[in-house]
């Protein structure tokens, strides 16, 4: 993480936005990855990459239309990192993790 993003990702406004987006995605489809639809989302990703110029623009940085809930593998692919995905998980009605399931599609 770069220095100029560190403050943003620990700021209350981002944490509220991220949590609300995850809750919305869980309500829609249980929190599946919006790209592969095979695994549970792991990280909220900005479609328009944040830059020092746009990180203070709420329509880019805090807009749900600019966000995707991606699994670990799809997020790594987006950023050119090819590492095995984290295990998928199952959530209960409160959004708490109740079990991890092995992803049979992931490389070992």
N, C-alpha and C positions, 0 to 999 in steps of 0.2 A: 504494500500500500504506500502510495506517495504521501509526502508530508502535507500537501495541500488538501488531500482527501481525508486525512486522519480526523481532523476536527469535524468535518461534515458527517462522517459515518458514526461518530460518537455523540452527535448533537441530538437533543430531544426531538426536534422536528422530524429528522430522518427516522429515528427509532419509532415514533408514532406512525409515520407514513408507512414504513416497512411492515410494522405489526398489523396495521389496518389492511394492507394489501394482502398479506398472508392469510388473514382471517377471511377476507373476501374470496380468495382462491380456494380455501378449504371449504367454504360454504357452497361454492359453485361445483367443484368436482373432487372434493376431498384433498385438494392440494397437489394434484398431479402436475408434473413438469409440463409446461405449456408448449414445449417443442416435441419431445418424443412421446409424451402421454403414456410412458411405460413405468416411470419411477416417480416417487414423490419428490416435490420441489425441495430444494436445499438452500437456494440463495435467491434474493431479489436482485435482478439484473437490470441495468439501465439500457434500453434499446439505443438511445442516443448517448454515446459515451460522454461521461462528465469530463469537463476540461476546466482549467483555471478561469476561463472566460464565462462558462455557463453554469458553474456549480452554484452560483448565487441566484440563478433564475428558477423560481419555483415551478414554472411550467415545464422545465426540463428535469430538474433535480427531484421534485416532489410530486410529479404528476403521474397518477396511476396509468394513464395511457402510454407513458414512456417506460413502464416497468413490465418485466416478465418474471414469473416464478419458474426457475430452472432447476433441474436435478444437477448434481455435482458433475456428472459426465458431460451433459450438454453445455454447462457453463465452462468447463475446461476446454471443450471443443471450440466454443465461441472465442476463447482467449488463446487458442493454440497450444494448450497444455493437454497432453494425452496421458492421463493417469487413470488407474482403475477407479471406478465410481464408489462412493460410499454406499453402504447397504441401504436399501429402501426401508421405510418404516411405516407402521400402521398407527393411526391416531384414534383416540376415543372421541366421544361426543364433545368433550371439553377442549379438544385440540392437543391433549397430552399424548406423548409417544407411549404406546403400549407394547409394541414388538418390532424388532428388526427382522426383515426378510431378506434372504440372499437373492441377489439379482443374477439370474442364470445367463443373462445376455452380456454381462461384464467380463472383460478379460481377467484372467487370474494371474 
